[in-house]
Amino acid sequence: MPSHREKRKLPYSADQMYSLVADVAEYPEFLPWCSAARIRSRTQEGAAEVVLADLVISFKVFRERFGSKVTLWADDMKIDTEYLDGPFKFLKSTWDFRDVEEGGCEVEFFVDFEFKNRILQGAAGLFFNEAMQRIVRAFEGRADTLYGASR
């Protein structure tokens, strides 16, 4: 499966964007194809908060649950996600946030994954880049909804 990397400059602070992405429980409110989210646990591991979460992804006739380990590095404004269980062979993603001098922040997103199921993998391959762009736009739209009035 191809990976996807995207970098965007947004008119919000790195802290605002970090908080938005870190709030996994809210993903069903705005993220395409995410129909449910459940937090299994939250623990502090040194400088990081580790969230174990389940997400349910629904697309046409497919509905799959997967578990992930989300490591929140608040001091570094970074979020790492690793696959735990579900329909993937593997899944890794990272988010990096940094404030920029002229105002706002730069957000960098990277994801790489592969489904176990060949049918799902084939379907994902057909619209992978478009899907990843929609996901990034969904986070931008959520930031506009939450923080737009304060610009």
C-alpha positions, 0 to 999 in steps of 0.5 A, spaced: 500 500 500 502 506 498 504 511 504 501 518 504 505 524 507 501 531 507 504 538 510 499 544 511 499 551 514 493 552 518 491 559 521 490 555 528 495 554 533 499 548 534 496 546 541 489 547 538 491 542 532 494 537 537 488 537 542 483 536 536 487 530 533 488 527 540 481 527 542 480 520 538 473 519 542 470 525 537 472 522 531 465 520 529 463 527 529 467 529 523 471 524 520 469 520 514 467 513 515 468 513 522 462 511 525 464 509 532 470 510 537 471 507 544 477 509 549 479 502 552 484 506 556 489 512 558 495 511 561 501 516 563 508 512 560 514 517 562 513 524 558 507 521 553 500 519 554 498 513 551 491 512 549 488 505 547 482 506 542 477 502 538 475 505 532 469 502 527 470 504 520 464 503 515 464 504 508 459 501 503 458 494 505 464 494 509 464 495 517 470 493 521 473 495 528 480 496 529 484 497 535 490 502 536 495 505 540 495 512 540 501 516 543 501 523 545 507 527 546 504 533 548 511 537 550 513 535 542 507 536 539 507 529 536 502 524 535 504 517 533 499 511 532 500 504 532 495 498 530 493 493 535 488 489 532 483 488 527 483 488 519 490 491 517 496 487 516 499 494 519 498 501 520 502 507 522 501 514 522 504 520 525 502 527 526 507 533 527 505 540 529 509 546 530 507 554 530 510 558 525 513 565 526 508 569 521 502 566 525 498 559 525 501 552 525 504 547 520 501 540 520 505 534 517 501 528 517 504 521 515 500 514 514 502 507 512 497 501 512 495 495 509 489 491 509 489 483 511 483 482 506 485 483 499 478 485 497 478 491 502 486 492 500 483 493 493 478 497 494 482 502 498 487 502 493 482 505 488 481 511 492 487 511 497 490 518 495 483 521 495 481 518 502 487 521 505 486 528 503 478 527 505 481 525 512 486 531 512 480 536 510 476 533 515 481 535 521 481 542 517 474 543 517 473 541 524 478 546 526 474 551 523 468 549 526 471 549 533 476 555 533 474 559 526 470 564 530 477 566 534 481 567 528 
